[in-house]
């Protein structure tokens, strides 16, 4: 009941169909984030694409200027010196066949998966498990690499993966409610800029159609896309 009362009170502060400027929206969402934990601030972008077509897929990684406020658990498929490099860099889970067996048994104890190129034959067998969770290593995203140290460090530093879903919508966390408003604005602008630069050749017409901002337990606030600095 308390949660419902809080949500209803928060909704009363938002004009549902009004597009808010970015700074005003950030202040509003922060003010409505009153849960007992530090809520994640989430950005949703509705793109004019059809991801079912290969030439309209939007996906990438970006290191937000002010981080995400969340520490990712990193899993690395590697052997020998590269496995030791991964452990030294702070990866939570490192292995080869042993790690693959854990994944097959449903023990997925990581939020980002990295692999050295020689491990992809093994990791490829896990595609049906890792793929739907967005965890499959990808050379285009820098998660299939010999630079294990750099990839782990990037994941730990506030790197965010964005990926358009079937409806052409990108969802991504851009910080925490405890962040300063200016830092959230900077993170949002950086993510929007990255998504704009990832515009696929097959996208026609209006690319960034709609945008909204919300917190984990707060109402969504519609954004005026002209204020996103994109």
HELIX and SHEET records of a PDB file:
HELIX    1   1 UNK A    2  UNK A   11  1                                  10    
HELIX    2   2 UNK A   22  UNK A   32  1                                  11    
HELIX    3   3 UNK A   54  UNK A   56  5                                   3    
HELIX    4   4 UNK A   80  UNK A   89  1                                  10    
HELIX    5   5 UNK A   97  UNK A  104  1                                   8    
HELIX    6   6 UNK A  117  UNK A  119  5                                   3    
HELIX    7   7 UNK A  120  UNK A  124  1                                   5    
HELIX    8   8 UNK A  127  UNK A  130  1                                   4    
HELIX    9   9 UNK A  131  UNK A  133  5                                   3    
HELIX   10  10 UNK A  139  UNK A  141  5                                   3    
HELIX   11  11 UNK A  148  UNK A  156  1                                   9    
HELIX   12  12 UNK A  181  UNK A  197  1                                  17    
HELIX   13  13 UNK A  225  UNK A  227  5                                   3    
SHEET    1   A 4 UNK A 169  UNK A 176  0                                        
SHEET    2   A 4 UNK A  40  UNK A  47 -1                                        
SHEET    3   A 4 UNK A 208  UNK A 215 -1                                        
SHEET    4   A 4 UNK A 221  UNK A 222 -1                                        
SHEET    1   B 2 UNK A  59  UNK A  63  0                                        
SHEET    2   B 2 UNK A 159  UNK A 163 -1                                        
SHEET    1   C 3 UNK A  93  UNK A  95  0                                        
SHEET    2   C 3 UNK A  74  UNK A  77  1                                        
SHEET    3   C 3 UNK A 112  UNK A 115  1                                        
END                                                                             
